[in-house]
Amino acid sequence: MAKYTIDPITRIEGHLRIDVEIEGGKVKDAWSSAQLFRGLEIILKGRDPRDAPHITQRACGVCTEVHALASIRALDDAVGVKIPPLARMTRNLVHAAQYVHDHPTHFYALHALDWVDVVSALKADPKKTAALADSLGNYPKSGAADFKAVATRLKAFVDSGQLGPFANGYWGHPDYRLPPEANLLAVAHYLEWLRLQVKAARMMAMFGGKNPHVQTYVTGGISCVQDILSVDRLAEFLYYLKEMQAFIDNVYIPDLLAVASFYKDWGAKNIGGTTNFLAYGNFPQESGKYGTEKMWLPGAFIANRDIAKPMDVDPGKITEEVKRAWYEDGAPLHPAKGETKPIKPDYKYEGKYSWFKAPRYDGKATEVGPLAQVLAAYAKGHPQTKALVEGVLKHLDVPASALFSTLGRTAARAIETKVIADQTVNWLMEVVERVKSGDTNTCADWSWPEKGMGAGLIDVPRGALGHWISQSKNKIDNYQLVVPSTWNLGPRDAKGQLGPIEEALVGTPVADPKKPLEIIRTVHSYDPCIACGVHVIDPQTNQVHKFKVL
């Protein structure tokens, strides 16, 4: 049995290992193993509940704002406060800025190089690349001279014997399909987004106080009063937002369509697809407990890919299992009653292979993330999402069933970005009108109950995120997080049901087990929040190979 170890896979955050068996040129079986124990739930016990938004944000330096939002929503719920409209609008603006920053960064810096052959770009004709750019969008720095400068810069990397940020890729792999001009265009846009994303980060810092790890979410509302009431600050936010929209409309969406047109079989064959999908919904349009708020992006549970029958989400159906995780065995528990008991060194490890628990919705392994949110919005008739999904499907000439794939997951991320960015302009104008009307209340009064339980459920760039808190006498008794990567990358459960990414990898064609590019595409499409070592097992031989990949 040949074992191929890819370590490390970069372009993700944290520590992930995936073991894969290959037979007949396809993945036969897969195991997803999170290799990092953080123990945030243990750290939070006994602390002031108001510490939770600041501590939980430190779970990640990439998901910069999302844990603060879920945590503060849980605290609002626990104390029973309804936040003022201006506070809700401001939180929505900051959360929207997270999407505008996060999704394009994932596509260009983390995922595009799975589809784009960087070295092939050296063969491109800059004039033809400029013509291609003109046919796809209307963006500055798209002339022949601009692309020639990028090619010259890239050639300097190659001639020096090192590719810099493009080192250790599988360049020349047989499943890279873009022509040289499209590859050069993508490399140029990769470099452009690295420059531009700084401005996206500033958008969050304007009302979040800083980036990463916002400081202005407080129980009952927000604390950035002088910023949200400042005409200059609002105008500056709009200026950067318009710049982001120009990039999304003229670069990101056209690049996505251009790349997808060469890989349509990934959609037609549902390569990397899963079965069940969950989205909590996003961007509250009124204040209240989850389930009573009207969400601008609706949530839903979709079973067996049946988008004709979206079901409303019942948080009571969420459980976490630990049968295959490195925690003490126990019955599946709802997160509100969840336990985090890591096993001791002398414990029997048999059958356990991950620090991730196995979340289930109604007993089913369930994918969360941009695809789940787009499917939920599409299934429930959300106008902006539905129109854009249908436009993308028509442009690529593929049926809606093609969405159930790695390609569909990647396309959904771009669709979600544009839908949110466009709507953020409207939300900003609502803030302006609210301030002009004289309603400048940004925080509601509240007091600690003797005992309180609360849940903060919201969709974030990587998917459905939930925080659950139980407190008494202003101290945390129990705190549990169920994060998107736990849903997507969790292990098997007691019934043997594969986790979503394990399911997605089964059946994936692999042209060369020593260069498992196809596996990496699907892993990256989930935007994992963990660093990755992938082990590829071929039952036909006994060789062991070790190599590195970008």
N, C-alpha and C positions, 0 to 999 in steps of 0.2 A: 504494500500500500504506500504510494508516494505522498509525502506531506510537503506542501508548499507554504512557507511562512512569509507573509507580507508584514513587515514591522519596521518602522511605523507607517501607517497610512496617515498622511497629514491632511490638511484642509477640512478637519473637523475639530471639535473641542472635547477634550477628556480622554478616557482610556476605554476602548472597546475592542473585543476580540470576536471574530466570527470564524467558526469552523464550517467548512463546506466539503461535502463528498461529491465528486464528479464522476459520472458514468455515461458513456456514449456521447461525450461532448456537451452534457448538460448537468446542471446542479441537481443532484438526487436528494440531498438532505442538507440542512443547515442548522447551526446553533449560534445564538447571539449571547455574548457574555460580557457584561459590564465589569470592568476590572478595577473600579474605584469605589471605595466606601467613604461617604462624607459624614453621615450621622448628624445632619442638621436638626432632625427631630429631637435627638437626645440633647444637643446643645441648648435648645430652646426651653426645655423643661425648667420650670421654676423662675423664669425671667418675666419681666414686665412685658405684657403683650405688645406694647408699643415698640419694643425692640425688634419684633418679628419682621416688619417690612425691610429693615436695614440689614439684619442678619441673613434673611433668606435671599436677598439680592446677591449676596456673596457666593451663592451656589454657582454663579457663572458670570464671566466677564463679557459674554457675547449676548446672552439674553438680559440686556442691561436694565430694563424697566419692568419687565413682565412679572417678576416675583413680587416686586413692590406693589403692583396693582392688585394681583390676586390676594396678597396678604392684607392689604388695607381694606379690600372688599370683605374679607373674612372678619376683620375687626369691626367694620361698620355693621355687619350682620350680627355679630356677637353682642354689640351694645344697642342694637335696634335703632340706629340713626339713619335718617334719609338726608342725603347730602343736597345742598342747593344746586339749582340748574347750572349756574356758572361754574361751580366746582366740577360737576359731571362733564360739562363741555370741555373744560381745560384738561381733565384726565383723558378724554377722548383725543384731544389734539396731541398730547404727549405720546399716547399709545399709537396713534396713527404715524407719528414720526418714527417710532420704532420699526414699523413695517416698511416705510419708505427707505430707511437705512438698511434694514436687515435683509430683505429679499433680493435686491440687486447685488448686495455684497455676496450673498450666497451664490448667486448665479455666476457672477464674473470671477470672484476670487476663489471659490470653493468647488464649483460644479462644472463650469463650462469646459475646463480642460479635460474632462472625461469625454467630451464630444469633439473637441477642437485639437488638431495636431499642430502644435506650435512650430515645430521644425519645418513642416510642409509650407508654412507661410513664407519662408525664404524664397520659394519658387514663384511667388505671386508677382504679377505685373501691377505696379501701383496705379496705373491709369485704369486698368480693368477693375481694380478694387474700388477706385473712386466712383466708377460708373455703377458698380454694384451698390455702393452706399447710397448714391442718388436715387436708385430704383427702390430702395427700402425705406428711406426716411429723409428728413431734412434737418441735418445736424451740423453745426460748425465743425471745423477741423476734419473735413471729409474730402479734401482735395488730393490729387495725386502726390503733391509735395508732402502732405501730411503723412500719407501712408508710406512714402519712400523713406521718410525720417524714421518711422517706426521700424521698417525693415532693416534700415542701417543700424539702428540700436540693437535689434535682435541679432543681426549678423555679428556684431561686436561680441555679444555673449558667446555665440557659437565658436567664433574664431579664437576666443581666449581659452577655449577648452572647458568652459563651464557655462551653464545656462542660467545661472543666478536663480531667480524665483521659479524658473521652468525646469530645473534639474530633476533627474530621476523619474521622468514621465515615460510612458510606453510609446514614445513617438515612433511612427511607422507601423503601429499595430494594424492588422488587416481590417479591423472594424472602425477605423477612422475614415469617414466618408466625405468630408467637406472638400471642395476644390481649394487650391492654394489661396485664391483671392478671398474666399469666405473665411479661411483660417487667419489671414492677415487682418481682415476687418475685425474679427473677434479679438485678436491680440491687441489691436489698437484700442478697442472699446474696454478691454480689461484694464489697460493702463489709464484710460480716461476716467473710469469709475474709481480707481484707487485715488485719483486726485479729487474727484467730486464728492466722494462719500464723507469727506470731512465736513462738508456743509450740511449733509443730512444729519450728522451727529450733533451739529450746532443747533438744529431745530429742536431736538429733544432737550438740550441744555438750557434753552431759552426759558422754558416753563418748568423744566424738571430740576433746575438748579445746577446740575452737572451731568456729564456723561462719561463713563458709565455710572450706574447706580444713583438714580434720582433721589432727591432729598425733600421734595415738596408735597408728597402725598402724606396727609395726616388723617387720623380718624375724624370723620365728619366732613372732610372736604380737602382743601389745598391750602398751602401757605405762601404761594408765589403771588401775593396780592398786587404788589407794585408792578410786576411784569405783565400780568394779564390785563391790568387796567391802563397800560401804557400804549398809546397810539403808535409810537415809534417801534415798540417791541412787536406789536401785532403786524405792522407793515414789514418789518424785517423777516418775520416768520413767513409771510406771504411771498416775499421776494425769493427766499430759498425754496419754498414749496413750488413756485412756478419753474424754477430751474430744474427741480427734480422731475416735474411733470414733462418738461421738454425732453429730458433724457429717457424717461420711461416710454413716451410716445414715439420718439424718433430713433431710439437705439435699443432699449431693452426688449420691447415687444417685437420690433422687426428682427432683431437677432434671434429671439426665441423661435419665431416662425421660420426663419431661414434655416436654422439648425434642425428644427423638427422635420422640415420637408425632406431631409436626407435620411431620416430614421423612422419613417412612418410605420415600418413593420413592427417596431417596438410597441406601437399602439395597436395595430391590427392583430398582433399575436398576444396582446396583454402581457408582455414580458415585464416582470416586476410588479404585477398586480396583486391585490388582496381582495377580501370578500366583504368585510363589514367596516362601517365608517361612523365616526362620532365627532360632532362639533357642538360646543356649548352655545355658540353664537357670540356676537361681538358688537361693541360700541352701544352701550345702553342709551336709550332715548328718553328714559325717565328713571327716577331713583327708586330703589326698593330691593327686596330679596330676589335672589335668582328664581326665575319662573314667573315672577310678577312683572318684571321689567320687559319693555318692548325693546328687543335688540335690532339694531339697524341691519346687521348681517344675521339672519336667523340660524339657530342651531337645529340639529336633527340627528337621529340615529337612523342609519340606512343599513338594512340587513340584506345580505346576499346580492349586493349590487342593484337592488331594486329601487331605482330613483323615482319610480312612480308611486312609491309608498313610503315617504319619509315619516318618521315617528318622532313625536316630541320627546325631549330628553327627560328622563326621570333619574335624578341623582341618587335615589335610593337603590338603583340597580347596579351601582358601581361597587365592585369588590376588588381586593388584592389577594393573590395567592403567594405562598412562599415555598411550595413543594420543591421547586427546582432552584430556589435562591438560597444564598448563604445566610439564612436566618433560621431561628428555631421554628420547628414545624408547628402548624396550627391550622385551624379552620379558616376558610376565606372570610375576610372581614371588610366591612364598609370602612372607608378612610376615617370617618368620624370616631370610630372605635379601633382604629388601626394601632398596631404595635410594631416597634422597630427593635428587634432583639437579635443582633448579630450572633452567629454561632461561635462557640469557643473553640480553641485549637484542637481539643480532644474530641470534638463532636464528629459523628459520622458524616462524611462529605458525599457519600454515595448518591448519585443522581442529581446533585446540586452543582450549578456551573455559572452562577451570575450573582452580582450584588443587586441587580434589579429584581424587584418583585414582579409578579405577573398580573397587571390590571385586567379586569374583565368587565364588560357591560352586559348585563343579563346573561352572564355565563359565557359570553363570546369574546374571543380575541378580536380587537377592534383597532383599526388604523385611525390616527388623528393627524391633523396638519392641514396645509393649504388645500390638498385635494379633498379632504373630508369637508372643510368649510365651503369650498366652491360647490361641491356636490350638494350639500345641504341647502345652500342659497339657491342653486339652480333648481333643485327639486321643489322648493317652496315658492318658486316664481319671483325671486328677487330681481327686479327689472334690470338693473345695471349688470349684475353678474350673468344673468340669462342671456342678455344681448351680446356680451363679450364672449362668452363660451360658444354661442352659436356662430359668432363671427370667426373665431379661431378654427372651429370644426369645419366651417365652410371653406375657409382659406386653404386648409390642409387637405380638404376633401376626404375626411374620415368621419365615421359615425360616432355617436356619443359613447359607445362602448369602448372606444380607444382611450378614454380617460382613465380606465382601470389599468394603469401601467406606470412604469417609471417615467415614460415620456409625458403621460397625463399629469403625473405628480409635479413634474418640472414646469409644465405649461400652466398648471393651476396656480403656482407661486407667482408667475408673472401676471396672470389675470387678477389675482387678489390684490397685487400691488397697485395696478392701474385703477381698479375700482375704488380702493381706499384713498389713493392720492387725489383722485378727482373729487370725491365726496368731502375730503378735508377742506377744500376751498369753501364749500358751503358751510361747514361747521365753523370755520373761522369767521365767516360773515355773520353767523348766528351769535357768536361771541361779541362781535362789534355792535350788533343791534341790541344785545342784552345790556352791554355797558352803556350805550347811548340812552337806553330807556331809564337808566338810574338804578337798575337791579345789580348791585355790586357785591352782594353777599357771597362769600366764598367758603364759609364753614358753619356748620350747624352745631348747636349746643348738644351735649350728651353727658352721660354719667355712667360709671361702671356699675353693672348689676352685681349682686352678690355672687351669682354664678351665670355664666353665659357660654353658649356654643354658637359658632358661626362658620359659614362656608363662603369662600370666594372663588367663583367659577367664571372663567373667561377664556376665550380663544386668544392665542398669541401666535407669533410667526411660525413656531414649530408645532402648534396644535393646541388641544384642549388641556388647560392647566387648572388644577384645583388645589386650594389650600383649605384645611380644616383646623379649627382651633377650639379648644375647650379651656376655659379659665375660671378661676375662683379667687376671690379676694385679690384681684389685680395681678395674679400669677398664672402662668401657663401651666395647665395640668397635662395637656396632650396637644401635639401639633403634628399634622401629617401633610405631606406634599405628594401629589400624584402628577408628575410632570410629563410633557409630551414624549420625551425620549423613553420614559418608562413604559408608556402605552406601546410605542412603536418598536422598541428594541428589547422588550422584556422577553423572558424565556418561556418555555413550555409550562403548562399547568399540570395539575394532578391527573387530568383526563388525557394528557398527551397532546392537547391542542398547541400548535406552533404559535409563537408570537408573530406579529405582523411582518417584521422584516425577515424572519425565518421562512414564513409562507411566501413572501415576495421573491425570495432568492431561488426557491425550488422551481426547476424548469428553465432557469436562465441559461442560454447557450454560452459556452466558453470556448473561444477559438484556440486559446493557448493557456493551459493551466499555469504556466510559469509567468504569464502576463494577464492576470484575471481582470482585465479592464471592465468587462461587462458586469462583474460582481461589484466593483467599486462604483460604477454608475448608479446602481440601485441603492447601495449603502449611502452614497452622498446625496441622493435625491431626498432622503429623509432629513438632511441637515442635522446629523447626530450631534448631540451635545456631550461627546466623549471621544479621546485619541484612540486610534484603532489599530489593532493587530489582527490580520485576517489569515487563517490557516486553511489552505485548500488541500483536500485529501483526494488522491486518485487511487482507486483500489487495484489498478492494473500493474503498478510497479512498486519498487521499494526505495526509490531515491528521495533524498531530503534536500531541498533547495532553500536558501535564505537570500533575500534581496530586499531592497528598499524601494519605495514608491513615493512620488510627490503626492 
